[in-house]
Amino acid sequence: MSREVNNSLNLLIEGLGLDSEGKDFCDFTIADQNSVAESQGITPTTPSNFKPVLGGNVTYVVACVIINEFNEVLMMQEAKESCAGKWYLPAGRMEKGETIVQAAVREVLEETGLQCDLKTLLVVETAGGSWYRFVLTGEIIGGELKTPARADKESLQAKWISSLEEITLRANDIIHLIEKAKLYKQTKPNNWHKEILPASTPHTKDLLRLIVVIKKRSTNRLHVLLSEKTSIHFPTSEINPNKSLHSTLRRFMVEMFGADVSQHRPLGLLNVEADPSADGCCLTLLVAFRSPLEEVPLIGKCAWQEVSQELEKKLLIMITNKNSTIELHVVR
């Protein structure tokens, strides 16, 4: 494996971003996906020149799960008419010009009165390819907990909650996030990913970058897939806003391996790249094949490359331990 590819893979394993030098390498664009659909007699629903516009055709949401030393979770009481009086995590939509972390810090301050220092992404959720929720955790460093006397349009009050049975939730979708954050706080750093925050790499499109790994039976060594389209890089697909992320992944794998692509599974995210100078983002997803290398034919412009023993050790931990990557939850 070339030093450049080795370095890039190491950066991604550490949760850091890759410098795209203003270029978004993309092997499977919306235009490509539309061509495949048309060849199958399906009318595409996404324009080939689709470009994400924050607050227009894509929605980025942030949510914070902060657990204190008493194992209580920071919650806010909704002021919105549609769910007034119900409880939820501090959360909300990102605004133009904000990073993911800045948006999350703002939401916590507005809705709870507290200032936070965010440490890591815990979960990234997607729905329909055009809605993303970035779930972070961290610690409180200041501020004053909002009381009913300070109620405003953002929230009625905030509280540290020891049991969710004490309150009425706005929605149950946050229960798993709270359980995950409690587990993370209680058991880190054992078998958990490092503290990973979004990397400030701008992207004009929403992209899914794949780190596809497989063992070679003859040598028992781990290999990673590289795209040889234009320049050598990790295979990358544009995320179709009208399809689930699993659908985009499936179509891209078929494009590279054919309709009979062997059994494989998405394991979790290595990193997230986003910067407010552009409205896109890039999710780097680790994918592992169950079959050995000799049984997986390639049809796309790709090649397998053996990874160094050092990187192999790191990747094998990520393959065997589900908490060593950022959870990707595809809602629909």
PENOR-V622047 format. One line per field, one symbol per residue. ss: DSSP state (@ for helix, = for strand, . for the rest). psi: psi as a letter, one per 30 degrees, with the letter a starting at -180 (. if undefined). Layout:
# PENOR-V622047
ss->???
psi->???
This chain:
# PENOR-V622047
ss->..@@@@@@@@@@@..............=.@@@@@@@@@@..............=...=======..=.....=====...@@@...==..===......@@@@@@@@@@@@@.==============...=============....@@@......=====..@@@..=..@@@@@@@@@@@@@@@@...........=......===========....=======.....=..===......@@@@@@@@@@@@@......===========......=========...@@@......=====..@@@@@@@@@@@@.@@@.=====..
psi->kleeeeeeeeeeefgllkjfhgkjkkfileeeeeeeeefggkjkfkkfgkkkjkfdfkkkkkkkjkkafggkkkllkkfkefgkfllllkllkklkfkleeeeeeeeeeeffgkkljkelkekkkkkgggkkkjkllblkfaakkklffgkafelelllkkekfffljkelfffeeeeeeeeeeeeflgjgllljjlkkikkkfljkjkkjklkkkeefglklkkkkgkclklkkkkkkjfglleeeeeeeeeeeeflfhklklkkflkelkkkkfflgllkkjkkkkkellefgjkkflilkkkklleeeeeeeeeeefjfgglkkjjje.
